[in-house]
């Protein structure tokens, strides 16, 4: 199980690194209020960057699924029930996000048409793009609720069995609860961002710490 633990720790950090690369390529993880017309022009001007960012996003989502399975292999024997919960919801998260990217690819076609049409047609295409972005944002929010449930399950396991330093386990619980509740509220009130923002920042810190700890612990045992 040492190899699986090392790989799980690596994937926690790898997923965060992929998000940084995607952001550098112009990929918007959070799609709140955006200038749709400007976004379409940017996508049409830099189609390769757009395509590359989606490829990296798909790699990230597949990595989430692999991570869930690895965590089940390593920690599932401690609690089968909690293992099933985090595996189900984190795999669900990865599948939702992957499906989201496949639909997001349509933005490239809309951007191409947008640059070659008149003002009236551009208005219609901009509206189509806005609908696509809103749908992506809603699915992303649901996926983050799935992340929260999955993360809460293995954070509880970490605390109960003392598998990681208490600070890391409790940080995971805090991050999952604030993110889950915050994103749940955002499904009803999209402009409410405080809790989900706090949850997002604490989630980044948690995944850096848990990724580093798993790698470190697998090397010393």
C-alpha positions in Angstrom: 0.0 0.0 0.0 3.0 2.3 0.3 3.1 2.9 -3.5 -0.7 3.7 -3.5 -0.2 6.1 -0.6 2.7 7.9 -2.4 0.6 8.1 -5.6 -2.4 9.5 -3.7 -0.2 12.2 -2.2 1.3 13.0 -5.5 -2.2 13.3 -7.1 -3.4 15.7 -4.5 -0.5 18.0 -5.5 -0.7 17.2 -9.2 -4.4 18.2 -9.4 -3.6 21.6 -7.8 -0.7 22.1 -10.2 -3.0 21.3 -13.1 -5.4 24.0 -11.9 -2.6 26.5 -11.9 -1.6 25.5 -15.5 -5.2 25.8 -16.6 -5.6 29.2 -15.1 -2.4 30.4 -16.9 -3.9 29.2 -20.1 -7.0 31.4 -19.5 -9.3 28.6 -18.3 -11.9 30.0 -15.9 -12.6 27.5 -13.1 -15.2 29.8 -11.6 -17.7 31.3 -14.1 -19.5 34.0 -12.4 -20.2 37.4 -14.1 -18.1 37.3 -17.3 -18.0 39.5 -20.4 -19.3 36.9 -22.8 -18.5 38.8 -25.9 -14.9 39.4 -24.8 -14.5 35.8 -23.8 -15.7 34.6 -27.3 -13.2 36.9 -29.0 -10.4 35.6 -26.8 -11.3 32.0 -27.5 -11.4 32.7 -31.2 -8.1 34.5 -31.1 -6.3 31.8 -29.1 -8.1 28.5 -30.0 -5.0 26.4 -29.2 -4.8 27.8 -25.7 -8.5 27.0 -25.2 -8.2 23.5 -26.5 -5.1 22.8 -24.4 -6.7 24.1 -21.2 -9.6 21.7 -21.7 -7.2 18.8 -22.3 -5.5 19.7 -19.0 -8.9 20.0 -17.3 -9.9 16.5 -18.5 -6.6 15.1 -17.2 -7.3 16.8 -13.9 -10.8 15.2 -13.7 -9.5 11.7 -14.5 -6.9 12.2 -11.8 -9.7 12.9 -9.3 -11.2 9.6 -10.2 -7.9 7.7 -9.8 -7.3 9.5 -6.5 -10.6 8.4 -5.1 -9.8 4.7 -6.0 -6.3 5.0 -4.5 -7.6 6.4 -1.2 -10.1 3.6 -1.1 -7.3 1.1 -1.6 -5.2 2.6 1.2 -7.9 3.7 3.8 -11.0 1.8 2.8 -10.3 -1.2 5.1 -10.6 1.2 8.1 -14.3 1.9 7.3 -16.0 0.4 4.3 -19.0 2.7 4.6 -17.0 5.9 4.6 -14.8 4.5 1.8 -17.8 3.9 -0.4 -19.1 7.4 0.3 -15.9 9.2 -0.7 -15.3 6.9 -3.6 -18.8 7.4 -4.9 -18.9 11.2 -4.5 -15.4 12.0 -5.7 -15.8 9.7 -8.8 -19.1 11.5 -9.3 -17.3 14.8 -9.1 -14.8 13.7 -11.7 -17.5 12.4 -14.1 -19.6 15.6 -13.8 -16.6 17.8 -14.5 -15.5 15.6 -17.4 -19.0 15.8 -19.0 -18.9 19.6 -18.4 -15.7 19.9 -20.4 -17.1 18.0 -23.3 -20.0 20.5 -23.5 -17.6 23.4 -22.9 -15.8 22.5 -26.1 -18.8 23.9 -28.0 -17.7 27.4 -26.9 -15.0 27.1 -29.6 -17.6 26.6 -32.3 -19.7 29.5 -31.1 -16.6 31.7 -31.0 -15.7 30.9 -34.6 -19.2 31.7 -35.7 -19.3 34.9 -33.6 -16.2 36.4 -35.3 -17.7 35.9 -38.8 -21.3 37.2 -38.3 -23.1 40.4 -38.1 -24.3 42.3 -35.0 -27.7 40.7 -34.9 -26.3 37.2 -35.2 -23.6 38.0 -32.7 -26.2 38.9 -30.1 -27.9 35.4 -30.6 -24.5 33.6 -30.4 -23.6 35.6 -27.3 -26.8 34.5 -25.6 -26.1 30.9 -26.5 -22.6 31.2 -25.0 -24.0 32.8 -21.9 -26.4 29.8 -21.5 -23.6 27.4 -22.0 -21.4 29.2 -19.4 -24.3 29.3 -16.9 -24.9 25.6 -17.3 -21.2 24.9 -16.8 -21.2 27.0 -13.7 -24.2 25.2 -12.2 -22.7 21.8 -12.9 -19.4 22.9 -11.4 -21.2 24.0 -8.2 -22.9 20.6 -8.0 -19.5 18.9 -8.5 -18.1 21.0 -5.6 -20.9 19.7 -3.4 -19.8 16.2 -4.4 -16.2 17.1 -3.5 -17.3 18.3 -0.1 -19.2 15.1 0.7 -16.3 12.9 -0.4 -13.7 15.0 1.4 -15.8 15.1 4.6 -15.9 11.3 4.5 -12.2 10.7 4.4 -11.5 13.6 6.7 -13.7 12.0 9.4 -11.9 8.7 8.9 -8.6 10.5 9.3 -9.7 12.0 12.6 -11.4 8.8 14.0 -8.4 6.6 13.4 -5.6 9.2 13.9 -4.2 8.5 10.4 -3.0 12.0 9.9 -2.0 14.9 12.2 -5.2 16.2 13.8 -4.7 19.7 12.3 -4.9 18.2 8.8 -8.0 16.1 9.5 -9.9 19.0 11.1 -8.9 21.4 8.3 -10.4 18.9 5.9 -13.6 18.8 7.8 -13.8 22.6 8.0 -13.0 22.9 4.3 -15.6 20.4 3.2 -18.4 21.8 5.4 -17.8 25.4 4.4 -17.4 24.5 0.8 -20.4 22.1 0.8 -22.8 24.5 2.5 -21.5 27.5 0.6 -21.9 25.8 -2.8 -25.3 24.4 -1.8 -26.5 27.9 -1.0 -25.1 29.1 -4.4 -27.3 26.7 -6.2 -30.2 28.7 -4.9 -28.6 32.1 -4.5 -25.7 32.3 -7.1 -24.4 35.6 -5.8 -23.7 34.3 -2.3 -20.0 33.5 -2.4 -18.5 34.1 1.1 -18.7 30.5 2.4 -17.7 28.9 -0.8 -14.7 31.3 -1.1 -13.6 30.4 2.4 -14.1 26.8 1.7 -12.1 27.0 -1.5 -9.1 28.6 0.1 -9.1 26.2 3.0 -9.5 23.3 0.6 -6.4 24.3 -1.3 -4.4 24.4 2.0 -5.9 21.1 3.1 -4.9 19.3 -0.2 -1.4 20.8 -0.1 -1.0 19.5 3.5 -2.6 16.1 3.0 -0.7 15.5 -0.3 2.6 16.4 1.3 1.9 14.3 4.4 1.0 11.2 2.4 4.2 11.4 0.4 6.3 12.1 3.5 4.6 9.3 5.6 4.9 6.8 2.8 8.7 7.5 2.6 9.4 7.0 6.4 7.3 3.9 7.1 
